[in-house]
Amino acid sequence: MSDLPQCPKCDSAYTYEDGELLICPECAHEWSKNSNKNDEQAEQYIVRDSNGNVLADGDMITVIKDLKVKGSSSVIKVGTKVKIIRLVEGDHDIDCKIEGIGPMQLKSEFVKKIMN
């Protein structure tokens, strides 16, 4: 068996080395060989909406600008409410399902959090 540590994100045992990095092929998480769990927790991924509010998984958001759907003639109108979101790393950092359109990825700069 390998003497490499498990992935700190998904606990996969299939990690591999690439130079100074360790990589998980299952969730694509990369981390330094020298890092420990405390460094990973300090390096928390924070997503903010257009007003600067911190977003979390399960939040409700509303769209603040008409957004064209790539590859379709559909448009997501201003004020469209999205009930449950999931945060992901990348350019489009919100993963959600919009009623009438389907699964979608949005940029956090075009949404605002609905406060309860």
For each residue, the residues with C-beta under 8 A, 3 or more apart:
1:
2: 13 15
3:
4: 15 16 17 22
5: 8 15 22
6: 11 12 13 15
7: 10 11 12 15 24 26 27 29
8: 5 11 29 31 37 40
9: 24 27 29
10: 7 24 26 27 29
11: 6 7 8
12: 6 7 15 24 25 26 27
13: 2 6
14: 24 25 26
15: 2 4 5 6 7 12 22 23 24 25
16: 4 22 23 25
17: 4 21 22 23 33
18: 21 22 23
19:
20: 32 33 34
21: 17 18 30 31 32 33
22: 4 5 15 16 17 18 30 31 32 33
23: 15 16 17 18 28 29 30
24: 7 9 10 12 14 15 27 28 29 30
25: 12 14 15 16 28
26: 7 10 12 14
27: 7 9 10 12 24
28: 23 24 25
29: 7 8 9 10 23 24
30: 21 22 23 24
31: 8 21 22 35 40
32: 20 21 22 35 39
33: 17 20 21 22
34: 20
35: 31 32 39 40
36: 39 40
37: 8 40 41
38: 41 42
39: 32 35 36 42 43
40: 8 31 35 36 37 43
41: 37 38 44
42: 38 39
43: 39 40
44: 41
45: 87 89
46: 54
47: 54 55 87 93 94 108
48: 52 53 54 55 108
49: 52 53 55 61 108 109 111 112 113
50: 64 108 109 110 111 112
51: 112 113
52: 48 49
53: 48 49 112 113 115
54: 46 47 48
55: 47 48 49 59 61 85 87 94 108 113
56: 59 87
57: 85 86 87
58: 84 85 86
59: 55 56 84 85 113 114
60: 81 82 83 84 85 113 114
61: 49 55 81 82 85 94 96 111 112 113 114
62: 79 80 81 82 111 112 114
63: 66 67 76 77 78 79 80 82 106 110 111
64: 50 78 110 111 112
65: 78 110
66: 63 75 76 77 78
67: 63 75 76 106 110
68: 74 75
69: 72 73 74 75 76 101 104
70:
71:
72: 69
73: 69
74: 68 69 101
75: 66 67 68 69
76: 63 66 67 69 80 98 101 104
77: 63 66 80
78: 63 64 65 66
79: 62 63
80: 62 63 76 77 98
81: 60 61 62 114
82: 60 61 62 63 85 96 97 98 106 111
83: 60
84: 58 59 60 96 97
85: 55 57 58 59 60 61 82 94 95 96
86: 57 58 94 95 96
87: 45 47 55 56 57 93 94 95
88: 92 93 94 95 105
89: 45 93
90: 93 105
91: 107
92: 88 105 106 107
93: 47 87 88 89 90 107 108
94: 47 55 61 85 86 87 88 105 106 107 108 111
95: 85 86 87 88 103 104 105
96: 61 82 84 85 86 103 104 105 106
97: 82 84 102 103 104
98: 76 80 82 101 102 104
99:
100:
101: 69 74 76 98 104
102: 97 98
103: 95 96 97
104: 69 76 95 96 97 98 101
105: 88 90 92 94 95 96
106: 63 67 82 92 94 96 110 111
107: 91 92 93 94 110 111
108: 47 48 49 50 55 93 94 111
109: 49 50
110: 50 63 64 65 67 106 107
111: 49 50 61 62 63 64 82 94 106 107 108
112: 49 50 51 53 61 62 64
113: 49 51 53 55 59 60 61
114: 59 60 61 62 81
115: 53
116:
